[in-house]
Amino acid sequence: MNKTILHLDLDTFFVSVERLLDSELQNRPLLVGGTSDRGVVAACSYETRGFGVHSGMPMKMARELCPEAVVIKGNAGTYSKHSDMVTDIIKEQVPLFEKSSIDEFYADLSGMDRFFGCYQYASELRNRIIKETGLPISFGLSVNKVVSKVATNEAKPNNQLKVDFGYEKPFLAPLSIKKIPMVGDKTYQTLRNLGLRKVKTVQEMPMDLMQRVLGKNGVVIWKRSNGVDNTPVIPFYERKSISNERTFDKDTIDVAKLRGILLAMTENLAFQLRRGEKLTACIAVKIRYSDFNTYTKQMRIPYTSADHILIPKILELFKALYNRRLLVRLIGIRFSHLVSGNYQINLFDDTEEALNLYAAMDRMRERYGDKSVVRASAMGARTIGRMHNPFNGQPPIVLAHRKQ
């Protein structure tokens, strides 16, 4: 049986939420992100794109390209709330769905044609989301996730598109190869250097040629260009919290050691959040003293997964909780109220320099292990904990955090 996969994407989500809150922003060029010159554009309205503005670019450059644009800092908590509203509607209507980001969803409607047309069902779902949330949303419908995602992007803004079974290749053929998911700027430039511009050219190439040029990624791109994708829809499951704690062999009163361990734990859990595309809105510190009395203190914060936001808050909780007169037996932290969301949501406060640094650190952790890059202030905790060193005896790279 052929599958029927629906892809839903909230159009310019952050911008749409801001316009929902303030109708005077309708039809005006709008930038959401860091408001200082060192900030980064988290989202931009369609009106700004004709000027060359795109998400991820420095806010200073975006302002120069489109000086009449309204700049808004944005509120991550507000966006997560509206995302949850859409999630609840989809959860009620669809038996199997995946929330791939704060504004993007997949649903498996396979077999539902026996009872009602999948396209009609998807249309009714989209109309209900628009009516109940006030947010524009587009969808694509096809036999797999890749073609449906491309169809959604072609349907935007605020529209819908179905690709019938057997028409996947003709649909993709006239499009730019950059519209194939997984083709980023570097891959696109590599393919352009080979004279490839349209998907049709990739479809006509032998698969082994793409493999020689791009390795395993070349095979994936060739299959996607031909409308072949067997990636399943992963059932939505929202993890509620993640935590880490350490029990000492010998009770301690060494404050520097405790702070260093907390810092190392926070770095590790923050990386886990970013790797799993999660954000936290509640943090907690736990201390168990030598008399086995245990105390916990927590704090609500704006949704984030950034080290430089989480670390000061964790240390603030520790300072309020710690009793210097008692030996500590155990210490731990917990991140809860987790929601799905890409790290882009932290662009409101981050500079381009900070974002590039996090991306580089996370790439190294993915390759060499999550303890391969640490702050200098956490080195004591790493040594005390006798953690595994992925560099085969070589010391890990140390990044000293510089105060702004």
C-alpha positions in Angstrom: 0.0 0.0 0.0 1.3 3.4 -0.9 1.8 5.8 2.0 0.2 9.2 2.3 2.4 11.6 4.2 1.3 15.1 5.2 3.8 17.9 5.9 2.5 21.1 7.7 4.6 24.2 8.2 3.5 27.4 10.0 4.4 30.3 7.6 7.0 32.8 9.0 5.9 31.6 12.4 7.5 34.2 14.7 6.4 37.0 12.4 2.8 35.6 12.2 2.6 35.4 16.0 3.7 39.0 16.3 1.1 40.1 13.8 -1.5 38.2 15.6 -0.7 40.1 18.8 -0.4 43.5 17.0 -2.6 44.0 13.9 -0.7 47.2 13.0 2.2 45.0 11.9 0.2 43.5 9.0 1.7 44.0 5.6 4.7 45.8 7.1 8.3 44.6 6.7 9.1 42.9 10.0 12.3 41.5 11.5 12.3 39.3 14.7 15.5 38.7 16.5 18.3 40.5 18.4 17.7 44.2 18.4 21.3 45.3 18.7 23.7 45.6 15.8 25.4 42.4 17.0 22.1 40.5 17.0 20.9 38.0 14.5 17.6 37.8 12.5 15.5 34.9 13.9 12.7 35.4 11.4 11.7 37.9 8.7 8.5 38.7 6.9 8.0 38.1 3.1 8.1 41.9 2.6 11.8 42.0 3.6 12.9 39.1 1.5 12.8 41.1 -1.7 15.6 43.2 -0.2 17.8 40.1 0.3 17.0 39.7 4.0 16.9 36.1 5.3 16.9 34.5 8.7 20.3 33.9 10.3 21.9 37.1 8.9 23.3 39.8 11.2 20.6 42.3 12.2 22.8 45.2 11.3 23.0 44.0 7.7 19.3 43.3 7.6 18.6 46.9 8.7 20.9 48.3 6.1 19.2 46.2 3.4 15.7 47.1 4.6 15.8 50.3 6.7 12.0 50.6 6.9 11.6 47.3 8.6 10.1 47.1 12.1 12.5 45.3 14.5 11.0 43.2 17.4 13.0 41.3 19.9 10.4 38.5 20.2 9.4 36.3 23.1 10.3 32.6 23.0 7.7 31.6 25.6 4.9 33.2 23.5 5.9 31.3 20.4 6.1 28.0 22.3 2.6 28.7 23.6 1.2 29.2 20.1 3.1 26.1 18.9 1.5 24.0 21.6 -2.0 25.2 20.5 -1.3 23.9 17.0 0.2 20.7 18.4 -2.9 20.0 20.5 -5.2 20.4 17.4 -3.1 18.0 15.3 -2.9 15.5 18.2 -6.7 15.5 18.4 -7.2 15.0 14.7 -4.3 12.8 13.6 -3.5 9.3 14.9 0.2 9.4 14.0 2.2 12.6 13.8 5.7 13.9 14.3 6.7 17.4 15.5 10.0 18.0 13.9 10.4 21.6 15.1 8.5 24.4 16.9 6.6 25.2 13.6 6.8 22.0 11.5 4.9 18.7 11.6 4.6 15.5 9.7 1.5 13.2 9.8 1.0 9.7 8.4 -2.5 9.5 6.8 -1.9 6.2 5.1 -5.1 4.1 4.8 -7.5 7.0 5.7 -8.7 7.1 2.1 -10.9 4.2 2.9 -13.0 6.5 5.1 -12.5 10.0 3.6 -10.1 11.6 1.1 -6.7 12.4 2.6 -6.5 15.7 0.7 -9.9 16.7 2.0 -9.0 15.6 5.5 -5.7 17.6 5.4 -7.6 20.6 4.1 -10.1 20.5 6.9 -7.3 20.2 9.4 -5.4 23.2 8.0 -8.6 25.3 8.0 -9.3 24.4 11.6 -5.8 25.4 12.6 -6.1 28.7 10.8 -9.6 29.3 12.4 -8.7 28.4 16.0 -5.2 29.9 16.2 -5.3 32.7 13.6 -2.0 31.6 12.2 -1.3 30.9 8.5 -0.1 27.4 7.7 0.8 25.6 4.5 0.9 21.9 3.7 2.2 19.4 1.1 0.7 15.9 0.6 2.5 13.0 -1.2 3.8 9.5 -0.8 6.8 10.5 1.4 8.3 13.1 3.7 10.8 14.6 1.3 8.3 15.3 -1.5 5.7 16.6 0.9 8.2 19.0 2.4 9.2 20.3 -1.0 5.5 20.6 -1.9 4.8 22.6 1.2 7.6 25.1 0.3 6.2 25.4 -3.2 2.7 26.0 -1.8 3.7 28.9 0.5 2.6 31.3 1.6 -0.6 30.1 3.3 -1.6 27.5 0.7 -1.6 23.7 0.0 -0.4 21.3 -2.6 -0.9 17.6 -3.4 1.5 15.6 -5.5 -0.3 12.5 -6.8 1.3 9.1 -6.7 3.6 8.6 -9.7 4.1 12.3 -10.4 7.0 12.8 -7.8 9.8 13.0 -10.5 7.9 15.3 -12.8 7.0 17.6 -9.9 10.6 17.8 -8.7 12.3 18.0 -12.1 12.0 21.7 -12.9 13.0 22.9 -9.4 16.4 24.2 -8.3 18.6 21.5 -6.7 18.8 23.8 -3.7 15.1 23.0 -2.9 16.0 19.4 -2.1 16.2 18.9 1.7 19.9 18.3 2.7 21.3 20.5 0.0 23.0 23.3 1.9 25.0 26.2 0.6 28.3 24.2 0.3 26.7 21.2 -1.3 24.8 23.5 -3.7 28.0 25.2 -4.7 29.7 21.9 -5.3 26.8 20.7 -7.6 26.8 24.1 -9.4 30.5 23.7 -10.1 29.6 20.4 -11.8 27.1 22.3 -13.9 24.0 21.1 -12.0 21.2 23.6 -11.5 17.9 21.8 -11.9 16.7 18.6 -10.1 16.0 17.1 -13.6 19.8 17.0 -14.3 20.4 15.0 -11.1 17.6 12.6 -12.0 19.3 11.9 -15.3 22.7 11.2 -13.7 23.9 7.8 -12.6 23.7 7.3 -8.9 27.3 6.1 -8.6 28.5 9.4 -10.1 26.8 11.4 -7.3 28.3 8.9 -4.8 31.8 9.6 -6.2 31.4 13.3 -5.8 29.6 13.5 -2.5 30.0 10.1 -0.9 27.0 8.7 1.0 25.3 12.1 0.9 25.4 12.0 -2.9 23.3 8.8 -2.8 20.8 10.3 -0.5 20.5 13.5 -2.6 20.1 11.4 -5.8 17.3 9.4 -4.2 15.5 12.5 -2.9 15.8 14.1 -6.3 14.1 11.1 -7.8 11.3 11.3 -5.2 12.5 8.2 -3.2 12.4 8.4 0.6 11.4 5.7 3.1 11.9 7.8 6.2 9.1 6.9 8.7 7.0 9.4 10.6 8.3 9.2 14.2 5.4 9.2 16.7 5.3 12.4 18.7 6.6 12.0 22.3 7.5 15.0 24.3 10.1 14.2 27.0 9.3 16.2 30.1 12.7 16.5 31.7 16.4 15.6 31.6 18.7 15.5 34.6 22.2 14.7 35.9 23.6 14.1 39.4 26.7 13.0 41.0 27.3 11.2 44.4 30.8 11.7 45.8 33.0 8.9 47.2 33.9 11.3 50.0 31.6 14.1 51.2 33.0 17.5 50.3 32.7 21.1 51.3 34.9 22.4 48.4 32.8 25.1 46.8 35.1 25.5 43.8 34.8 21.8 43.1 31.0 21.9 43.4 30.6 24.9 41.1 32.9 23.3 38.5 30.8 20.1 38.5 27.6 22.1 38.2 29.1 24.0 35.3 30.2 20.8 33.5 26.7 19.2 34.1 25.0 22.3 32.7 27.2 22.3 29.6 26.5 18.6 29.0 22.7 18.8 29.4 22.5 22.0 27.3 24.3 20.1 24.5 21.8 17.3 24.8 19.0 19.8 24.5 20.4 21.3 21.3 21.2 17.9 19.8 17.6 16.8 20.5 16.2 20.1 19.3 14.7 20.8 22.7 14.3 23.9 24.9 13.8 24.1 28.7 11.8 26.6 30.7 12.4 25.3 34.2 15.8 24.5 35.9 16.5 23.1 39.3 19.5 22.4 41.5 19.5 19.5 44.0 21.8 19.1 47.0 22.0 16.1 49.4 24.1 16.7 52.6 26.1 14.1 54.6 23.1 13.7 57.0 21.0 12.6 53.9 18.7 15.6 54.0 18.0 16.6 50.5 17.0 20.1 49.2 15.9 21.3 45.8 15.4 24.8 44.4 14.0 25.6 41.0 13.5 28.6 38.7 11.3 29.4 35.7 13.2 30.9 32.8 12.4 31.8 29.1 12.8 28.8 26.8 16.4 28.3 26.0 19.2 25.7 25.4 22.1 28.1 25.5 25.0 27.5 28.0 25.6 31.2 28.6 22.0 31.7 29.8 21.7 28.4 31.8 25.0 28.5 33.6 24.5 31.8 35.5 21.0 30.7 36.5 22.2 27.3 37.8 25.0 29.0 39.8 22.4 31.5 41.2 20.2 28.6 42.4 23.2 26.9 44.0 24.3 30.0 45.8 20.8 30.4 47.3 20.5 26.7 48.2 24.0 25.9 49.5 24.7 25.7 53.3 28.4 26.2 53.8 28.4 24.5 57.2 27.5 21.0 55.9 29.4 18.5 53.9 27.8 17.6 50.5 27.1 14.0 49.6 25.3 14.5 46.2 24.7 17.4 43.8 22.5 17.4 40.6 20.6 19.6 38.2 17.4 19.1 36.2 15.9 20.8 33.1 12.1 20.4 32.8 9.1 21.9 30.9 10.9 20.8 27.7 9.4 21.7 24.3 10.5 20.9 20.8 12.3 23.7 19.1 15.4 24.4 17.0 18.3 26.4 18.6 17.3 29.2 16.3 14.8 30.3 19.0 17.7 31.6 21.1 18.7 34.0 18.3 16.8 36.8 20.2 19.6 37.3 22.6 22.6 35.7 20.9 25.2 37.4 18.7 26.3 35.9 15.4 29.7 35.2 17.0 28.1 33.3 19.9 25.9 31.2 17.5 28.9 30.3 15.4 30.8 29.3 18.5 28.0 27.0 19.7 27.6 25.4 16.3 31.4 24.7 16.1 31.5 23.3 19.7 28.5 21.0 19.0 30.0 19.7 15.8 33.2 18.8 17.7 31.1 17.1 20.4 29.2 15.1 17.8 32.5 13.9 16.3 34.7 13.4 19.3 32.3 13.0 22.2 30.3 15.4 24.4 33.2 15.9 26.8 35.7 16.9 24.2 35.1 20.7 24.4 34.9 22.2 27.9 35.2 25.6 29.5 38.4 26.2 31.5 36.4 26.7 34.7 35.0 23.2 34.3 38.4 21.4 33.9 38.7 20.7 37.6 35.3 18.9 37.6 36.3 16.9 34.6 39.6 15.8 36.2 38.0 15.0 39.6 35.3 12.9 37.9 37.9 10.9 35.9 35.7 11.1 32.9 36.6 9.3 29.6 38.9 11.3 27.3 37.9 10.7 23.6 41.3 12.1 22.4 43.2 8.9 23.3 45.2 10.4 26.1 45.4 13.9 24.6 43.9 16.8 26.6 40.5 18.1 25.6 40.2 21.5 23.9 39.5 24.2 26.5 37.4 27.3 25.8 37.7 30.0 28.4 34.4 31.9 28.7 35.1 35.6 28.1 32.8 38.0 29.9 31.2 40.6 27.5 
